[in-house]
Amino acid sequence: MPQFLKNLAFLTLLVLSGQSSWGFALLGPINEPYQVPTIGYNVFGDIGGPKNLGEAYRRNTPVIYYSVDANFLDYFSSNGVFAVDSAVAILNGITNVSQLSGDLSEFPSQAERENYLAAALSLVDVKTWALKILVEQLGLAQPERFVWGLHDRIQIPGWPTPCPSGMVYSIIQRNFDPVMSALDQFESSSYVNGSLYTYFILETCPSTAQPICIAVPVSVDPLDFSYTAVAGQPVIATTASLLGRFYTGLTRDDVGGLRYLYRTNLMAYESTGPNTLAAVTNPVPQILFTSNLTLFASQALTNDAPTLQGLYPNLNIINSSNYFVNVLVTNVTPYFTNLPWAPVGTTILLFSTNTFPTIQTRYVHTFGNLSVLSGTSTSPTLVPLTQVPPPTNTAIITIQTDLIGTTASPFGPAGSVTITTNSTFRTIVTNTVVGDFVILNTNLCSVDILGTQLTFVTSATNFLGSATNSLVITNTGGFTNAGTTLIISQSAINYFTNHAFLILPVTCVASNVALFQGIDRIRFVRRDFDSLLGRFFAPLTNTYTLNSITNSTLVPQPILRTIVAPDILFSARDSAPGPEAYPTGAPIVERGINFNTNFENVALAGPGTIEPFTKVSFDKVGPIYFNSYLTAFSVDTAQAGQRILRILGSFDGTTNAPIVYPNGTSIQNLENQVLIGISPALLPQGQVGVAYGTGSPTFTATGANLPVTWSLAPNSPALPPGIYLLSDGTLGGTPTVDGTFDFTIMLTDAGGRTVDRAYSITIIP
């Protein structure tokens, strides 16, 4: 074919394909037969391979917790943490993907910029690579690399020169246009963010120690040689084009890939993941009776775990601790007396009080199956309770006094008497724990209340004391006219309300597999992590809902996920290869990924989920240089002949000088977290439309230099709508939206020390 015809055909191809100018690639395990190293898979730092449509892997937990360990802090300090948080803020800024515009025009096709000073210093941006790794952890592969890929490599039998001229190949595309075609289908694409890619085949032939053949993507535009998508950044950075480059956000194709994975219309058989319990409702109704929380609270305070479980046999006590208090034991003795200048025969009942000090043991228990009644009488709910709640000024105690007099009846028959009863009531508001509770069976994690079957009020009478006084009155004739016996008693009457509910029991199934919708949005939350003990400083339970499809019906399924360690942990280590390897192959980060196939289907390579735990280790080898023994070294020529390969740093498009690592005061930051304590450990739940807090500071600190100020930490998720945080540590306001909200507060003391602390608030309807 004449050359001009070839050019004409190529231009025609450009015009015809110009309508499709985007692309994303899906990441999954390397579990397909053709994905072998000899044709370019599981090489160059790969942790997965490209997947076809319908075989994608994604996360299905709407909140992902991340943290940094001591190794990361020691090398990258607070500046490195800020770089990671800045990458997270970009992802947290993505709203529900199902609500994005059809053509994603709100996102740029180019988000890469260059800092020329950083490039001259051979710096690689930590925030950019943290963003690349997080996008990868959400299920996106490198789109530019997998626009074209090899599927088969065959040697023609008997060919005179078998390699390379005797080789034939089959080529596939694993890059897809996120905008559906006119037939509502996703199609393969040769574009990534508007850049058209072709390829050439690099064939090394079997003469090398490790033969490899790969389809190398090449931009048709010779001036467009960079990786436009955040997901496209290669893990092993060896070219000068990556130095000094940084991303201001996600590109159009990155967001397009996330929309494909997490849109609600993409349904797949998935597991709820490790450390999760899926709530499954039993359709057979039952009756549930509540008990007196006031009595339980007093018993839990003064009884150890075995004794308390003896009183409540089905109670699950996860943990117990004790402390000691000094209390006063009160002895009350009733007696009668008269008042000065009172009429003859007048008496009054008084109590003599004696106190003496003693030591009392009190207990703090953590419960696993205790729930308290909340909500209104028309919309009651059961809220899990891990510890006895604080007392409130709502309990009512009624004091009753009875006076019984025995006297002679005037004008009555001889020996007759009259009994007179006088009762008075006095109401006192006291500070105590009130309400009712239930202990769920160990096979239940919750219940669905269908309605109130019965409400009944009971009372408990506590006899305080009594006294008797006999009076004898005689007349002038010397004989007894009447005898009077006065009896006075006092009792305290407590009233409390119990309920009987018609309920559907809800059992909890571990790692349940079902047909789930996409979760539409993912948020990242940073929490403090003790890398020595391998756990969070304060473990937590995350509650959310996954929508399953059963019999063509959408069924919301509550999920409880226990988190004792971060989903993603950022660390640091020397990852430069050695001692007999080229330093140019050193990865910027070392990371893993946990794929779960969930649904066994031998004919498919997916779908599946990406699950915790993932460790991401940034390279902390430090500035690394290259040298060679081309001529004999001398003191004058050795260092002069070296050239720098790369250094990790942080930079942006401002005039601020780049930060070069290692840098910072990480030891001081660690000491701040250890020396300064923040209370409380947990925040009480709130209710929509009900004022939150007591008006006094919610957060307090120990070990800090006063005064201290409180604020939301940088890049923290917002507080629940309607709730505010004052600088004195007061949480207040009136919640307007129900749900569970995670956020991070920051303490700053008078010495300039800062400490972050993550919290969670549950707002009930």
Helices and strands as residue ranges (DSSP letters): H 3-17, E 25-28, G 37-39, E 49-51, E 57-58, E 63-68, H 70-92, G 97-99, E 112-114, H 116-120, E 123-125, H 126-137, E 140-141, E 149-155, E 167-172, E 191-192, E 195-203, E 213-219, G 230-232, G 240-242, E 245-247, H 252-262, E 268-271, E 276-281, E 286-289, E 291-292, H 293-302, H 305-311, E 317-337, E 348-367, E 370-375, E 380-384, E 392-408, E 417-432, E 436-439, E 444-474, E 480-510, E 513-516, E 523-526, E 529-530, E 535-536, E 540-550, E 553-563, E 568-573, G 583-585, E 589-591, E 594-596, E 608-611, E 614-619, E 624-626, E 643-650, E 659-660, H 666-675, E 677-679, E 686-687, E 700-702, E 709-712, E 723-725, E 731-733, E 739-748, E 754-764
